[in-house]
Amino acid sequence: MTEKKTWSDRFEGTLHPSIVQFNASIGFDIELIEYDLTGSIAHAKMLAHTGIISPEEGQQIVTGLEQIRSEYRDGKFNPGIDQEDVHFAVERRLTELLGDVGKKLHTARSRNDQVGTDIRLYLRDQIDQIRSLLREFQKVLLSKAEEHIETMIPGYTHLQRAQPISLAHHLMAYFHMAQRDWERLGEIRGRTNISPLGSGALAGTTFPIDRHYSAALLHFDKPYDNSLDGVSDRDFAIEFLGASSLIMVHLSRLSEEVILWASHEFSFITLTDRCATGSSIMPQKKNPDVPELIRGKTGRVFGHLQGLLTLMKGLPLAYNKDLQEDKEAIFDSVKTVKVCLEAATILLSEGLVFRTQRLMQAVAEDFSNATDVADYLATKGVPFREAYNLVGKVVKTSLASGKLLKDLTLEEWQELHPAFEADIYHAIAPQQVVSARNSYGGTGFEQVKYAIELGKTLLNSDRNKLKI
C-alpha cells in the first residue's frame, strides 16, 4: 500500500503508484538539499527570534538540520521516490530525529516559499561560480593576446577576407564578450538575491514572523514586497537562462572559428593532443571534439530558455505545479555552462597553437590591403569615393593578370593615378596596414597594447571583484 503523504489527511485514498512517480521531484531536486537545509536553519532561527517557538526548540531544530547535512555528505541520507521531494524528505528525517519538535519547523512556511528560497540560494551560488569561471577564461584570453600582439591574422566579413588585424585584437573581442557576460550575471544576481521566505503559500501568514531577519540571515538583499510575486516569480531564472544562452553564443562563435582555423583549408592553428581525438578508421585525422561539443551543447541551453519562457507564459498567480519543471532546466544549464567554460579555457591555454608563419603568409596573399590603397589616395587629396572606385578597377585587373597589389610596379601604379609614389609599398605592407589603424578600439598595435593593459586593470581592480 502506498504510504500516506503529509498532505493526505484531506484524502481518503492514496495516489496511484504511477502518479507517485509522475508527481515526484526527488530524483532531481535533491540537488537543492544543502540550500534547503540552509534556508530551513534560517527559518528556525527566525521562529525562535520572534517567539513563535522557544529558543530551545529552535536550537534543537538547527542541530537536527545540521545532523541531516552531515548524514547527506557522508552518504547516509539518501531519500527515495517515496519522499516525493527534497523538502518533505528533510522534514520527515527531522521528525524522526526530534519527534514533535521537528514538526514545528514548517510553522509559518509553505512549500511554495520554501522552494522559491532554495532555488534562489542555489542560483546565487552558481552565478558566483560561473562568474569566477568567466574570469579564468578572460585571463587566458589576455595571456594569449599578450603573446600575439604583433601576430597578424586575416580579418573577415561574410567569411571573406576583409582586412588584416592583430590576432590579439581578435582574441580581445572575446574578452569583451565575456566581460559583458560577467556584468550581466552580476545584474541578474541582484534580482535573484531577494527572499521569498515568509510569503507562505501566496498570501503571507498570520504568525508574527520577521521576514527581514530571515532574509538577512541568508544574505538576501531584502524580502519580496509582494507575497504573490514572491512565490510565483521566475523572472530571475529566465534572465539567468538568457544570460547563459549568451555565454554559450560567445563560446560557440569562438568554437566555430577554432574548428575553421584547425581545418586544412585554413591551417591557422594546430590542435594539441590535450584537446583533440582521432578517427576510428582514418589514422591521419585529428578532430576538434572540444569546440564541436561546445557548439553542440549550445542548443540545449537555448532549449531550456525557450522551455521556461513557454512554461511561464500562461501561469495564473500564484504558485502552480508547472513550476516544478523549472529546476531541471536551471540545473542542466548551470552544469552545461560551467563545463563549457572550463573546456574552452583549457582549449585556449593548452589545446591549440597558432601557426604564426602560416598566418603571416595568409595576410600577404590576398587583396585585404585594398582599403589602404583607397585611404592612401585620400590622404593625397583624391576624394575617397573616387579612390574607392579606382582601387576596385585595380583589383579587377590584378586578378585578371594573376598579380597581388604588392606585385604592381611603380609605373603601373602611376599609370592608374599620378598621386601614387614609392611609399605606396610601405602603405600596403600588412604590418603597416594593421599598425596604421590606431583609432581607439582599433587593431593598431599600440591600441591593442593599451586594450590589454585596460583588461588587466579590469580584472585586478577591487571594484570588479565585488558582486554587482
Beta strands, then each sheet from edge to edge (+ up, - down):
strand 1: 152-157
strand 2: 160-166
strand 3: 194-195
strand 4: 222-223
strand 5: 269-271
strand 6: 352-354
sheet 1: 1+ 2-
sheet 2: 3+ 4+
sheet 3: 5+ 6-
end
